[in-house]
């Protein structure tokens, strides 16, 4: 079917939105460990708000990459080779962040915990910047030749739009994380998160707005500009709801802002998957980079049956862990009696 490449382009756009919506807030929470959190107990509150969901959120990144690999192998090949350095940096940052979240509670030592908290914050910052830079470079163009190979050195991807995209995702993650903490925490953490979100909402979305406008200037249409206008309305509603103390509505409207902005970018670049800044004739599109019809058909049927189950499972986990958390829910760090005589004493404070 001739429509299948476009269907999979839309599906990949949805996967990227899902990743950005879910992962940006827990990346933001990680960066707020030394901002909204003022001491070790506050940092434990922040980490516990994302504790049940952060690793599930990263599945969206894996799924988006796998979908690109299977549906558009030529896009995947050019993308990975051209963006090899930021991909490696992103993966290293995600590894450090994951290890830090898992290991920080293994010793009841302030120095040990502080070291891993730095790893969480740093890993969240670097991963956010790299993902944003890669997405911005993908939507604004890379120096690709007729074979889809990168022309230039390992930093050829580091253009002004890529830097803007990296800053956009870091800043949006900080804002999204603050809205999430206002929704999921209580007490002083909730109050500081609300103040941060209301004070910095406009400055923090400016890099993202700049990225969207760069894409619109290059290949926008009346439809995509209408989506940009819708995003602005959603952002204003989010800020107003936050000031009214309606954290759930504010968080939902911020998600609508991200949805409209993401849709405006992907709608503007379609049918181009990866523009070439050397010659438009070298662009990778949904037509010249797609897998065969049989492959796309099988993938569509598998997705139709498998995706609802994945969404249901993740939605269930969010529902189960929907309660607010505060300092009063954090027990003192304590030693755990070893299950095997002679084993080293384990500790736990998460």
Secondary structure, DSSP 8 states (H G I E B T S, - for coil): -TTHHHHHHHHHHHHHHHHHHHHHHHHHHHHGGGTT--SHHHHHHHHHHHTTTHHHHHHHHHHHHHHHHHH-HHHHHHHHHHTHHHHHHHHHHHHHHHHHHHHTTSS--HHHHHHHHHHHHHHHHHHHHHHHHHHHHHHH-B-B-TTS-B-S-TTTT--HHHHHHHHHHHHHHHHHHHHHHHHHB-HHHHHHHHHHHHHHHHHHHHHHHHHHHHHHHHH--HHHHHHHHHHHHHHHHHHHHHHTT-HHHHHHHHHHHHHHHHHHHHHHHTTEEE-BSS-GGG-EETTTS---HHHHHHHHHHHHHHHHHHHHHHHHHHHHT-S-B-GGG----EEE--SSTT---EEE--
